[in-house]
Amino acid sequence: QVHLVESGGGLVQPGGSLRLSCETSGTIFERNDMSWHRQAPGKERELVAGIPADGGAHYADSVKGRFTISRDNAKDTVYLQMNDLNHEGKAVYYCRAVEPQGRFGVLDCWGQGTQVTVSS
């Protein structure tokens, strides 16, 4: 069974930084396309950043230049470094893992989320 456990959320002042981590188990991590998503109150969940199994990170326009996604295949962990946070950053952040299953499609798993609050 696949498990994704996020950590690193918390309270930060505007302009501050946080680093989120998502540790996975029960899957071959290096085969997974990993991504971070967030959901603010009253809004739909949105993609923040993604890093496929073969690299090549991509970002939502709203976070380009401020957020960095990275992965450590030796630790089965994906990270999201968030700098210069603003009030739009207040949301629950979710980690997602998508692993190809050949002719069976994909295995698509989500973590439980970690809360980020941006407030002075």
C-alpha positions, 0 to 999 in steps of 0.5 A: 500500500502506498503512503505519502506523508507531508510535513513542514507546514506551519505559520509564517509571516508574509515574505517568509519561507517554508520547506515542505517534505513528502516522504513516500513508502510502498512504491518505487519512488523513482518511477513516480511523477511527483507534484505538489498541489494546494487548496485554499478555503473556498477554492478548488485544488490547484497544481503548484509544481511538478517534477516528473520521474525523468526530471524537468520541473514545472510550476504554476505561474503564480509561484514561478521564481519563488517556489522550487520543487526537488526530489531525492530518490535515495530518500523517497522524498519530494520537497517544496521550498517556498520563498517570499510567501504571500497571503495567496500561499495560505492553503492546505498543501498536498503531495501527489504521486503518479506511477505508471502501471503499464497496461493497467494505467496509473496508480494515483495517490495523495497525501493527507495534506499539510496546512500553511498559514501566512499571516502577520 
